[in-house]
Amino acid sequence: EAMAAKHDGINIISMEEFLKQEGLTAKLKHTQTGKVIFPPENNKTKWDNENLTPLWEYLRQVGVVPDWNLDACLPAFSENSDPAGLKRLKKIMDEIKAMPKMPKPVDYKGKPIPVDSPPIERLKESLADRKDVCLYDKSLQNSKLIHFKVDHKDSSRLLIHFYSVMFFEDWRQDLFYKRFVRDNIRYTDQLICTAAKLVEAIRERARARDPVNNPNGEFDALHVRRGDFQYKLTRVKAEVIYDVSKKNLKKNGTLYIATDERDKTFFKVFTENKFDVCYLDDFEHLYKGLDKHFMGMLDQLVVYKSRVFVGTWWSTFSGYINRLKGYFITKYELEGYENGTMKSWYFAPEERIDEMQYYWPSRPPYYMREFPTAWRDIDKAYMY
């Protein structure tokens, strides 16, 4: 509702509302035969906690399913719906294919291009080893329903950042949608306000510990993913995390640790080395009564305000913390904002420790981290 109020043309409804509004009123037809098809299982519209396979099969019959392999092609949108725009995009891609060597992400390591660069330069940086574009053409523009299929049987998945699967010919449109996600697809005001109280409490604690040298109450933070995390290279001893992190952490400072490790003695190496270690549950009085399922979100909202962050490689939880830090750094033009870098590191594997110290465009496997493409200079279009 909030998004719809701010943006004309956006009307978000539930699946139940959609099926009642379109399916039960005979507005959905088989894309091949043109025959009206009603929702499966006796016109069921409420599918909460149900087997969704019949629903997905129904939507694939009445909707257009783009044949987009996101590992092979980058979805591209022309400046307008004019057919000439599609021809321009195809011509740009043909020019890139004709180059002696296809561009690769490593070509741009530490060398970001301006966000308002010509389309061909931005596309070269955005391809991420893909060899073609998949065009949002007239058939998709005119479709009543577009259904993006997710099915492990044919390797169709959407485990990829939104900004890694969209290219806009007009750089202003590109930045608009990145801001749209930043400003609207976010945690609720209740969580943000609760997190602000937590951050202030941690800063007070840090300030009290060293009022002369730390008047602003800066603190550092770790995210250590353990539990059932499948990436064994990150399951290292706390002593390893300490040895890798100590050069970037403030000596004897306040250290906030976000973790799913239930045995807090695991981190005793930090307290033994004079760090003032604290966790979310140390401030339980500030979020009393909040649903336990929100605790991880609070951790993220606290950690991104840290001076230095050390996270877990391959963790989308750590990745989103870095994206939040990126938004914050960009807004206030803090250190690293020009290149999308930040005071953020990883504790393992060794070759990834300094990953966030260099600009990288999006590259596969995308889930391993977040990329500056999401936040670098995204407010530029406000000047036009």
C-alpha positions in Angstrom: 0.0 0.0 0.0 2.8 2.4 0.8 4.5 1.7 -2.5 1.2 2.1 -4.4 0.6 5.4 -2.7 4.0 6.8 -3.8 4.1 5.4 -7.3 1.4 5.7 -9.9 0.9 2.4 -11.8 2.0 0.1 -9.0 -0.8 -2.0 -7.4 0.4 -4.9 -5.4 -2.2 -7.6 -4.6 -2.0 -11.0 -3.0 -2.2 -14.3 -5.0 -5.6 -14.9 -3.5 -6.9 -11.5 -4.7 -5.4 -12.1 -8.1 -7.1 -15.4 -8.5 -10.4 -14.0 -7.4 -10.1 -10.9 -9.6 -8.8 -12.6 -12.8 -9.2 -16.4 -12.5 -12.7 -16.7 -11.2 -14.0 -14.1 -13.6 -12.9 -16.0 -16.7 -10.2 -13.5 -17.6 -7.3 -16.0 -17.8 -7.0 -18.1 -20.9 -4.6 -20.9 -22.0 -1.8 -19.2 -23.9 -1.9 -21.9 -26.6 -5.5 -22.7 -27.1 -7.2 -19.5 -26.0 -9.6 -21.5 -23.8 -10.7 -20.0 -20.5 -9.1 -22.0 -17.6 -10.3 -21.6 -14.0 -8.1 -22.0 -10.9 -7.3 -25.6 -10.1 -8.8 -27.8 -7.4 -12.3 -26.5 -7.7 -11.5 -22.9 -8.2 -9.3 -22.7 -5.1 -8.0 -19.2 -4.4 -6.4 -19.5 -1.0 -3.2 -21.6 -1.2 -1.6 -20.9 2.2 0.2 -23.9 3.5 -0.9 -26.0 0.5 1.0 -28.0 -2.1 1.6 -25.3 -4.7 2.5 -27.5 -7.6 -1.0 -27.4 -9.2 -1.1 -23.6 -8.8 2.3 -23.2 -10.5 1.2 -25.5 -13.4 -1.9 -23.4 -13.8 0.0 -20.1 -13.9 2.3 -21.6 -16.5 -0.7 -22.4 -18.7 -2.4 -19.0 -18.5 0.8 -16.8 -18.4 3.7 -16.2 -20.6 6.8 -17.9 -19.2 10.0 -16.1 -20.4 12.5 -18.6 -21.7 15.4 -16.7 -20.0 18.4 -18.6 -18.8 19.8 -16.1 -16.4 23.2 -17.7 -16.4 23.4 -17.2 -20.2 21.7 -14.0 -20.9 21.1 -10.6 -19.2 17.5 -9.3 -19.3 17.6 -6.0 -21.1 15.0 -3.2 -21.3 15.1 -0.5 -24.0 14.5 3.2 -23.2 10.9 2.9 -24.4 8.5 0.5 -26.0 9.3 1.5 -29.5 10.5 -1.4 -31.6 13.5 0.7 -32.5 14.7 0.4 -28.9 15.0 -3.4 -29.2 16.9 -3.0 -32.4 19.3 -0.6 -30.6 19.9 -3.1 -27.8 20.5 -6.0 -30.3 22.9 -3.8 -32.2 24.8 -3.0 -29.1 25.1 -6.6 -28.1 26.2 -7.5 -31.7 29.0 -4.9 -31.4 30.2 -6.5 -28.1 30.1 -10.0 -29.7 32.3 -8.7 -32.5 35.0 -7.5 -30.1 38.3 -9.6 -30.2 37.5 -10.7 -26.6 34.3 -10.7 -24.6 34.4 -8.5 -21.5 34.9 -10.3 -18.2 34.2 -9.1 -14.6 37.9 -9.1 -13.7 38.4 -6.5 -16.4 36.6 -4.0 -14.1 38.1 -5.0 -10.8 39.0 -1.7 -9.1 37.9 0.2 -12.2 34.2 1.1 -12.0 32.8 3.0 -14.9 30.5 6.1 -14.4 26.9 5.1 -13.8 25.9 7.5 -16.7 28.2 5.9 -19.2 26.9 5.1 -22.7 24.8 1.9 -22.9 27.5 -0.2 -24.6 30.0 0.5 -21.8 27.5 -0.2 -19.0 26.4 -3.4 -20.8 29.9 -4.6 -21.1 30.4 -4.2 -17.4 27.1 -5.8 -16.5 27.3 -9.0 -18.6 29.1 -11.0 -15.9 30.3 -13.7 -18.3 27.0 -13.9 -20.1 27.1 -14.0 -23.9 23.8 -12.4 -24.8 20.9 -10.3 -23.7 17.3 -11.5 -23.3 15.0 -8.8 -24.5 11.9 -7.5 -22.9 10.1 -7.5 -26.2 6.6 -6.7 -27.5 5.2 -10.1 -26.7 6.2 -9.7 -23.1 5.1 -6.0 -23.0 1.6 -7.0 -24.2 1.2 -10.1 -22.0 -1.6 -10.1 -19.5 0.4 -12.3 -17.1 4.1 -13.0 -17.0 5.1 -15.9 -14.8 8.8 -16.4 -13.9 9.3 -20.1 -13.5 11.3 -21.6 -10.7 11.9 -25.4 -11.2 14.9 -27.4 -10.1 14.1 -30.0 -12.7 15.2 -27.7 -15.5 17.7 -25.6 -13.5 15.5 -22.5 -13.6 16.2 -20.6 -10.4 16.1 -17.0 -9.3 18.8 -17.2 -6.6 20.4 -14.0 -7.9 20.4 -10.3 -6.9 17.8 -8.1 -8.6 20.4 -5.7 -9.9 22.3 -8.6 -11.5 19.4 -9.5 -13.8 18.4 -6.2 -15.3 20.0 -3.8 -17.7 18.3 -0.6 -18.8 19.3 1.3 -21.9 18.6 4.5 -20.0 20.9 4.9 -17.0 18.3 7.0 -15.2 15.8 4.1 -15.3 18.5 1.8 -14.0 19.2 4.0 -11.0 15.5 4.6 -10.4 14.8 1.0 -9.9 17.8 0.5 -7.6 16.5 3.4 -5.5 13.0 1.9 -5.6 14.3 -1.3 -4.1 16.4 0.5 -1.5 13.6 2.8 -0.4 10.6 0.4 -0.6 11.7 -3.2 -0.3 13.1 -2.9 3.2 12.4 -3.8 6.8 9.4 -2.3 8.6 9.6 1.0 10.4 9.1 -0.9 13.7 12.2 -2.9 13.2 14.2 0.1 12.0 13.2 2.1 15.1 13.9 -0.8 17.4 17.3 -1.2 15.9 18.0 2.5 16.3 17.5 2.0 20.1 19.9 -0.9 20.1 22.6 1.0 18.1 22.3 3.9 20.5 22.7 1.5 23.5 25.8 -0.1 22.0 27.3 3.3 21.3 26.6 4.4 24.9 28.4 1.3 26.1 31.3 1.9 23.7 31.5 5.6 24.7 31.5 4.8 28.4 34.3 2.4 27.9 36.6 5.0 26.3 35.0 8.5 26.5 38.1 10.4 25.6 39.2 8.4 22.5 35.7 7.3 21.4 33.3 10.2 22.0 31.0 9.0 19.2 30.7 5.5 20.6 31.9 3.7 17.5 31.8 -0.1 17.7 32.9 -3.0 15.4 30.9 -6.1 14.4 31.2 -9.7 13.3 28.7 -12.0 11.7 29.7 -15.6 12.2 27.4 -18.1 10.5 27.7 -21.6 11.9 24.8 -23.9 12.6 23.9 -26.0 9.5 25.8 -23.7 7.1 26.9 -26.0 4.2 30.1 -24.2 3.3 32.7 -26.0 5.4 35.6 -23.6 4.5 33.9 -21.0 6.7 33.7 -23.4 9.7 36.9 -22.3 11.3 38.0 -22.0 15.0 37.4 -18.7 16.8 41.1 -18.3 17.1 41.3 -18.1 13.3 38.5 -15.5 13.1 40.4 -13.5 15.7 43.8 -13.7 14.0 42.3 -12.6 10.7 40.1 -9.8 12.1 42.3 -8.2 14.8 44.3 -6.0 12.5 41.0 -4.2 11.4 39.2 -4.2 14.7 39.7 -1.4 17.2 42.0 -2.8 20.0 40.1 -3.2 23.3 37.0 -1.8 21.6 33.4 -2.8 21.8 32.6 -5.7 19.5 29.1 -6.7 18.6 28.7 -10.3 17.4 25.8 -11.5 15.3 25.8 -15.3 15.2 23.7 -18.4 15.3 26.3 -20.1 17.5 24.6 -20.9 20.8 27.7 -21.5 22.8 29.0 -18.1 23.6 32.2 -19.5 25.0 33.2 -20.2 21.4 34.2 -16.5 21.2 36.1 -16.4 24.5 39.4 -15.6 22.5 38.0 -12.1 22.0 37.2 -11.4 25.6 40.5 -12.9 26.6 42.1 -10.2 24.3 40.3 -7.4 26.1 37.4 -6.9 23.6 34.1 -5.7 25.1 32.0 -8.4 23.4 28.2 -8.0 23.3 25.3 -9.8 21.6 21.7 -9.0 20.7 20.3 -10.7 23.8 22.4 -8.4 26.0 19.8 -5.7 25.1 16.7 -7.9 25.3 14.9 -5.2 27.3 14.9 -3.0 24.2 13.0 -5.4 22.0 10.9 -7.2 24.6 7.8 -8.7 23.0 9.1 -8.6 19.5 8.5 -11.8 17.4 11.5 -14.1 17.7 11.5 -14.5 13.9 12.7 -10.8 13.6 15.9 -11.3 15.6 18.1 -11.8 12.6 16.7 -8.7 10.9 17.6 -6.7 14.1 21.1 -8.1 14.0 21.5 -6.9 10.4 20.1 -3.4 11.1 22.5 -3.1 14.1 25.6 -4.4 12.4 25.5 -2.2 9.3 26.0 0.8 11.6 29.3 -0.6 12.8 32.6 1.1 12.1 34.2 -2.1 10.8 32.4 -5.3 9.8 33.8 -8.8 9.4 31.4 -11.3 7.8 30.9 -14.8 6.5 31.7 -15.4 2.9 28.8 -17.2 1.0 26.3 -15.9 3.6 23.5 -13.9 2.1 23.0 -12.6 5.6 26.4 -11.0 5.6 25.9 -10.0 2.0 22.8 -7.9 2.9 24.6 -6.3 5.8 27.2 -5.1 3.2 24.4 -3.8 0.9 22.9 -1.8 3.8 26.4 -0.4 4.6 26.7 0.5 1.0 23.5 2.4 1.0 24.5 4.2 4.2 28.0 5.1 2.8 26.6 6.3 -0.5 24.0 8.5 1.2 26.5 10.3 3.5 29.4 10.1 1.1 31.6 8.3 3.6 35.0 6.7 2.9 34.8 4.4 -0.1 31.6 5.8 -1.6 33.2 6.7 -4.9 34.2 3.1 -5.7 31.5 1.3 -3.7 34.1 0.0 -1.2 33.8 -0.1 2.6 35.5 -1.1 5.8 34.3 -4.7 5.5 36.2 -8.0 5.4 35.6 -11.7 5.6 37.4 -14.1 7.9 37.5 -17.1 5.5 38.4 -18.4 3.0 41.8 -16.7 2.8 41.5 -15.6 -0.8 38.2 -13.7 0.0 39.3 -11.8 3.1 39.9 -8.5 1.3 37.1 -9.0 -1.3 35.2 -5.8 -0.3 38.3 -3.6 -0.5 38.1 -3.5 -4.3 35.3 -2.6 -6.7 33.8 -5.6 -8.4 30.9 -5.7 -10.8 28.4 -8.5 -10.4 29.8 -11.9 -11.1 28.7 -15.5 -10.5 28.0 -17.2 -8.2 26.1 -14.1 -7.3 24.8 -15.2 -3.9 28.4 -15.4 -2.5 28.3 -11.6 -1.8 26.7 -8.3 -2.7 28.1 -5.9 -5.3 28.6 -2.1 -5.5 26.3 -2.1 -8.5 23.4 -2.0 -6.0 24.5 1.2 -4.2 27.3 3.1 -5.9 26.2 6.6 -7.0 22.5 5.5 -7.3 21.3 9.0 -6.2 23.0 10.7 -9.2 19.8 10.8 -11.3 18.2 13.1 -8.7 20.2 15.9 -10.2 18.5 15.6 -13.5 
